[in-house]
């Protein structure tokens, strides 16, 4: 039996409630095959953790503080 592929995800959001809710939702449902490898709140941290962890998906707030408009 083949092992299911795990999708590695980085969550980026500057609202702690949203960040916590997204992370908790994915972690509470292991059948989805999603592993949260990091959860950060600013653009600089997002770039650093993405370079380090090499996730499959970056789930990022489009109105993140610190991004040019």
LINNORJO-V705158 format. One line per field, one symbol per residue. ss: DSSP state (@ for helix, = for strand, . for the rest). phi: phi as a letter, one per 20 degrees, with the letter a starting at -180 (. if undefined). burial: I if it has 16 or more other ideal C-beta (glycine too) atoms within 10 Angstrom, else O. A space follows every 50 residues. Layout:
BEGIN
ss = ???
phi = ???
burial = ???
END
This chain:
BEGIN
ss = ......======...@@@@@@@@@@@@..@@@.=======..@@@@@@@@ @@@...====.........
phi = .ffffeeecddcbedgffgfffffffffcfffmddeeacccbgfffffff ffelffcdecffdfgoefe
burial = OOOOOOOOIIIIIIOOOOIOOIIOOIOOOOOOOIOIIIIIIOIOOIOOII OOOOIOOIIOIOOOOOOOO
END
